[in-house]
Amino acid sequence: MPPTRLFTYGTLQVAEVWRDVVGREFPSSPAVAHDLATFRVHGAGYPGAVIEKGATTPGVVYSGLDAEALRRLDRFEGSQYQRLEIRVESNTGVSLMADAYLMAPGREGELTTEAWTLERFVASGALAAFQARFGGFCWMEDGND
């Protein structure tokens, strides 16, 4: 399998969260996904994304992901999300294809109508709470969910 790009729009944009989940770093750069909207998940501080004509979502594209990185990411995202290939625009204006975790079919109702931004997530203290709850992600390696 060739290396994969991944567009992240939520908590995985945060370097510490990325390292906790994936266990290592990959090249990354800012990017934007057009026709993608992010909303807060009911009862959670983190977001989910859905296709929405005219919406724009900023994020980060990680490049060169291998099968092990994708396995860890798939496990972290779970059944709430589905990894799909979308088109994103790099910070240099280049159009790229990248995978992204969107709300899985039938799970869109789990989203609120509140738009989600990383800035608000961090400023509200939700990032600290998220890291306290999920920090280390040791459950990923020992097989216990």
N, C-alpha and C positions, 0 to 999 in steps of 0.2 A: 504494500500500500504506500503510495507516495505521501510525503509530508503534507499536512493539512493546515489551512489557516482557520482561525476561529475568531469571530467577531463577538466581543463581550460588551454588554450594555448595563450590567448590574454589578453585583458584589465582586465578580471576578476581574473588574477593572482595577481593584485595589491590589497592589503588589503583594501585600502580606496575605491576603485571602488567596490569591493565585498560588503563591508558594505553598501555603498550607494544603491546598487541594491537589496541585500537580506535583509538588515536591521538588521542582526545579524551575529555572527561568527559561524563557524563549524570547526571541526578538519580538518587540512589540512597537506599535505606533498608533497615534490617534486616527480615528476613522469615523465616518458617518454612514448610517443606513437610512436610505430614503424609503418611504412607504412602510415604515416600521414604527409602532408606538409602544411605549412602556407604561405600565400601570402597576401600582402597588398590589400585592397579593393580599386578599382578605386575611386578617389576623396575623400578618407578618410585615416586616419592614422591607423585605426584598421585593424585586419586581418580576414581572413576567412580560413578555412581548408578544404582540400580534401584528399581523399585516393590516395596515390601515392606510389607504390611499391619501397622499399628501402629507403624512406625518414624517418627521425627521428625528432620528435617535442618534446622539453622539455615543461613542464608545471607544474601545481599543481592539485592534486586530493583533493577535499573536500568530506568528508564522513558524512553520517547520515542526508542527506537532506530530509526534509519532503515535503508534498504536497504544503504548503504555499511558501516555498523557491522555489520550482520548478515552481509554478505559476508566481512568480515575475521574475524568470529567463527567462521563456518562453516569457513573455510579453516584457522584455528588449531586447531579441534577435530578436523577431518579425519574419516575414515571410522570411527574408533573410537566416535564418538558420533553420536546422532541427535537433532535438535532437535524436541521435542514440547511441546505446550501442557499445562500442569499447573495445579492450583489451589494457591495459596499463601496464607498469612495474614500480613498486614502487621504491623508492630510496634504498630499501633494496633488490631489485632483485625479489620481489614477483610479479607474474602475477595477475592482477585484471581486472574485468569487471567494466566499468564505462561509464556513459553517456557522450556525448560530443556534442557540437553544431557545425555541419558541414554545409557547404554551401548547401542550399536546392536544390533539383533537378531543373535543368534549370537555376540556378543562378550562376553557376561556371564562366560564362563569365564576371561577375562583378569583378573578381580577376585580378590583374596585374601579371606580371611575376616576380615581385620583392619579394624575400623571406622576411618574416617579423620576427623580433626578438624583444623581450621586451627591451633589452638593447638599441637598436637603437631607438625604440619608445620613451623611456625615455630621452635619450641623445639629441634627435632632438627637444625636447620641445613639441612633439605631445601629451604626457600624460597630460601636463598642459592644453593644448588646449582642449583635450577630456574632462577633468574634468570640465573645465569652461563651455563647451557646455552642458554636460550631468550631471554635479554635482548635487547631491541631489536626482535626479530622482523622484521629487515630483509628476510629471505627472503620475507616476505609481499608486499612491494611490487615486488621485482625479478623475480618469477615463478619463482624457483628454490626448490625444496622441499628 
